[in-house]
Amino acid sequence: MKFNKTFLSVLGLFAGLSLYAQQEVSRPKLVVGVVVDQMRWDYLYRYQDRYSSGGFNRMLNEGFSNENTYIPYLPTYTAIGHSTIYTGSVPAIHGIAGNDFIIQATGKEMYCTQDDAVNGIGTTGKAGKMSPKNLLTSTVTDQLKLATNFRSKVFGVSLKDRGGILPAGHFADAAFWFEGESGNWISSSFYMNELPKWLQKFNDKKVAEKYLDKWNTLYPIETYVQSEKDGNPYRENYKGLTKSQFPYDLKALKKDNGLGLIRSTPFGNSLTKDIAIEIIDNENLGQNQAGVTDFLAVSFSSTDYVGHQFTPNTIEAEDTYLRLDKDLEELFNHLDKKVGKGNYLVFLTADHGGAHNPKYFQDKKGNAGYFPTGEVKKALNAKLKEEFKLDDIVRSLTNYQVHLNYQTIEQNKLDEEDIKDEIVKFMRKVDGVSFVADMDKIGEASIPAIIKERMINGYNKKRSGAINYILEPQWYGGKQNSGGTTHGTWGSYDAHIPFVLMGWGIKHGQNNNRVYMTDIAPTISALLHIEEPNGNIGQPVQEVINQK
Ligand SMILES: [Zn+2]
């Protein structure tokens, strides 16, 4: 039988159309990545009885929780966490070696998202000179752009520049972040030439100013049984206060603290939720062609500011999580309405956890301590001067790494190996230090394998100090008996994070196997049927993928 050409091509067209219809790739309309800055894994349960059914508990009750998710590198800081979550990679490869790091070749300090070649948009200040330039690998958001021929829309947003920029990746439509001085949301010329009209309108509403009124507890203060009593001494005070106690008159505090004050209150998260909803609505996220997934990366940073200032066991921290829970509920309800329940995929995780205040821990009779970084550096340089007759051989103790002054070493033809041996010997004897390693010789160091691997993963030769030191559990760098807290170490309180997924393609369940932060990006990539980020070292979590 012979067919004419037209008949064949019509047949081909039908075949093509039906093929197209049958093989359309199955993807959610929208992915919402939620990073809660400084959220320890145990906060999912610590306050669970008071979470609503629509926020954290909705994620746990409807979604799938990886209960043993750990950070596989050191140090555990914000910029690294956001980079690793979205790249599946580690500082050794993705290059974000700290919030700040030191370019070893020049000794120049670099902020993670610093980019002097771009200009602020919506600001003339330095806060706008930011881009993802220092991030050396692609993100899962970049891969989504590549996979859909740039038809997917990608947005990143956070109070912190690094919390919005690094997750959004290099190909994002935009990242937005908050400028404390003006109270405005801004961006940079890396993304655009002017702020979208809807954002200009939002900024004109002065929402941050309106939130800064009064901070009282959401529930009667005596019901905050998970926290030390109000007014405990382990916190840092807001500027202008000598004692911290509810209720806080934020309107009055604004005078001394500026609009940036909102960061250190739960209302910074509410403001972030507001802007996330604005982006969803005004950029029509989740309304793309079938198979073309959009991506919104949201990072809630106020939990970190409040955590640093008030520490975990406080009413301020508890109230901040109870309020964030309500913000999440509102965000999820909005997504149900706009994108449709089951049409979007949410994952929630954290960039790191947080320690208890060392003085608090000591008062409870636990082992804890403050590592006097500045004094140790001074003593170390004095010791090196004795041996090598030169000042300032050590440039800095940053990110729990000893950074050498290579200019001095080279100009004076000193033996770098001798210097490093001397430093290792010295640092081993310092109070609070567990381990020290010359990173070129870490293979020989007698350090437990799990810590050693995290040191290697975190060590970027061009941007990290040549010698790493590990402190004892519940120790961190800080002034003796100082209030507040921080993070950065390998301990579970800093390195154990939530990783919960909900929505499209996710069935309810729980996984108790050990997974890592580096597994998040490949898991999302697998769910979306897109290539993994180009520096990825993680694995898709099988328990999540097999849910489908
Ligand atoms: Zn922090």
Boltz pocket constraint, residues with backbone or C-beta under 6 A from the ligand:
constraints:
  - pocket:
      binder: B
      contacts: [[A, 38], [A, 78], [A, 304], [A, 308], [A, 487]]
      max_distance: 6.0
